[in-house]
Amino acid sequence: MATIKDVAKLAGVAVSTASYALNNNGRISQETKEKVLEAARVLHYRKNGMASDLKRTRTNTIALILSDLSGPFYSELIKGVQDIATANGFDLIACSSIGGTQSTAVKFLMEKRVDGAIILANNISDTVTLQASQGGLPLVVLDRKVQGEHVYHVEVDNEDGSFKAVEYLIQQGHRHIAFIGGPSDSYDNKKRLKGYQKALVKHQIAEQSKWNLKGDFTKQGGYKATRLLIAQGELPSAIFYGNDEMAIGGLQAFKESRIRVPEDISIIGFDDIQLSEYVSPTLTTVKQPKYEVGALAVHLILQLLEGKQINEQYKLSTELVIRDSVLARKG
């Protein structure tokens, strides 16, 4: 990210002169001002309204940046963030990262309009995240690794959670287990696939690629992937879905094809969204501590703002929630 020194060098002026121009100070000529503004445009310089204030005033605001503000997964996470922020006198701004580098979320980060930010958005790149952290803005990234100063991480143990889910299916007598996952570039998906594979290896069960399909972590994605699996003709005895929304889409696909769950096929999801206990049959799933993740992220930012030293990485455990969508297989 370009600095005011870079702008001054390109414009051929002193740093103080560049500062006057960028702050619309009348003590310089129009010609010099235009030269500085052109250099700033060429370098894509972003003015940080707070960086020039050495006694930076707190905004008492924390940003929560999400890929999408809708969806059943986010509500508990947002509540965890909001409860702790509010209890400590901080306001919360929740914003979507839709639009990538042009989004309001990125603008908040780059211009340091908040005291800290929590990021759960794959389209906020590592580069943008590291640029935003320059100058000491505390950032907590969820379910992703970004190596850099002032960047901290909170993640759920996705690998262990999926391992427990698949091992439970194996313990119930299942030997033909499919995996319907999310986007291949998703950090969560990679970890959940690894846990699935780890359980199969432990119990000496061969992985069959024909049963491993990609969804997109949405209900519609799970529905489409399940329809494709049904169309292949030979079904596994169980499916581990990469999240609950896809599993619920799969339930719909099986219902339309008159395939009974769990009598004909067993399924497990991941996340334990609220809807999972109201579908029929109720969904066996892996519960991740969504509220606790949000609450911990805020606690970390508050500690950083107080000048305390904290660990760079935190990992929270999951819990297998057994309901009605899995049936023991005999023989």
Secondary structure as GFF3:
##gff-version 3
##sequence-region A 1 331
A	DSSP	alpha_helix	4	11	.	.	.	ID=ss1
A	DSSP	alpha_helix	15	22	.	.	.	ID=ss2
A	DSSP	alpha_helix	30	42	.	.	.	ID=ss3
A	DSSP	beta_strand	61	66	.	.	.	ID=ss4
A	DSSP	alpha_helix	74	87	.	.	.	ID=ss5
A	DSSP	beta_strand	91	96	.	.	.	ID=ss6
A	DSSP	three_ten_helix	100	102	.	.	.	ID=ss7
A	DSSP	alpha_helix	104	110	.	.	.	ID=ss8
A	DSSP	beta_strand	116	120	.	.	.	ID=ss9
A	DSSP	alpha_helix	126	133	.	.	.	ID=ss10
A	DSSP	beta_strand	139	142	.	.	.	ID=ss11
A	DSSP	beta_strand	151	156	.	.	.	ID=ss12
A	DSSP	alpha_helix	158	171	.	.	.	ID=ss13
A	DSSP	beta_strand	177	181	.	.	.	ID=ss14
A	DSSP	alpha_helix	187	202	.	.	.	ID=ss15
A	DSSP	three_ten_helix	209	211	.	.	.	ID=ss16
A	DSSP	beta_strand	212	214	.	.	.	ID=ss17
A	DSSP	alpha_helix	219	231	.	.	.	ID=ss18
A	DSSP	beta_strand	238	241	.	.	.	ID=ss19
A	DSSP	alpha_helix	244	256	.	.	.	ID=ss20
A	DSSP	beta_strand	266	268	.	.	.	ID=ss21
A	DSSP	three_ten_helix	274	277	.	.	.	ID=ss22
A	DSSP	beta_strand	285	287	.	.	.	ID=ss23
A	DSSP	alpha_helix	290	305	.	.	.	ID=ss24
A	DSSP	beta_strand	313	316	.	.	.	ID=ss25
A	DSSP	beta_strand	319	321	.	.	.	ID=ss26
###
